[in-house]
């Protein structure tokens, strides 16, 4: 079986930021298997813009740490 890649949508990224343990456990499992996790620049923008809008500094910090662990796909990467 080939390597599986994951492209997370905005709802899943938001669940990570909101500390949804079920989602976090799944992503830990994916990381252990050395599978790739991606988010689109659109999801990145949506989540970051929403957090900035409501001034959620703690969640923004969580989001920034998460983004260091995944690959963000920009439109010119497609």
C-alpha positions in Angstrom: 0.0 0.0 0.0 1.3 3.5 -0.9 1.9 6.3 1.5 -1.3 8.1 2.6 -1.5 11.9 2.7 -4.0 14.0 4.6 -5.4 17.3 3.5 -7.2 18.8 6.5 -10.2 21.1 6.0 -10.9 24.2 8.0 -13.3 22.3 10.4 -10.6 19.8 11.3 -8.0 22.5 11.8 -10.4 24.4 14.0 -11.0 21.3 16.0 -7.3 21.0 16.6 -7.1 24.6 17.8 -10.1 23.9 20.1 -8.3 20.9 21.6 -10.7 18.2 20.3 -9.0 15.2 21.8 -10.4 12.7 19.3 -8.9 14.7 16.3 -5.6 15.3 18.1 -5.3 11.5 18.8 -5.9 10.7 15.2 -3.3 13.2 14.1 -0.8 11.8 16.6 -1.4 8.4 15.0 -0.9 9.8 11.5 2.4 11.4 12.7 3.6 8.2 14.2 3.0 6.4 10.9 5.1 9.2 9.2 2.2 10.1 7.0 2.1 13.6 5.6 -0.4 16.2 6.8 -1.3 19.2 4.8 -3.6 22.2 5.0 -4.5 24.6 2.2 -3.6 28.2 2.3 -7.4 28.9 2.3 -7.9 26.9 5.5 -4.8 28.6 7.0 -6.3 32.0 6.1 -9.8 31.2 7.4 -8.6 30.0 10.8 -6.0 32.7 11.3 -8.4 35.5 10.2 -11.1 34.1 12.6 -8.7 33.9 15.5 -7.4 37.4 14.9 -10.9 38.8 14.6 -11.9 37.6 18.0 -8.5 38.3 19.5 -8.1 34.7 20.6 -4.4 34.9 21.5 -4.0 31.6 23.2 -5.7 29.7 20.4 -3.7 31.7 17.9 -0.5 30.4 19.6 -1.9 26.9 19.4 -2.6 27.4 15.7 0.9 28.7 15.0 2.5 25.7 16.7 0.2 23.4 14.7 1.2 25.1 11.4 4.9 24.4 12.2 4.1 20.7 12.2 2.2 20.5 8.9 2.8 21.6 5.3 0.7 24.6 4.1 -0.2 24.2 0.4 -0.1 27.5 -1.4 -2.0 28.0 -4.7 1.2 27.9 -6.6 2.1 24.5 -5.1 -0.9 22.8 -6.8 
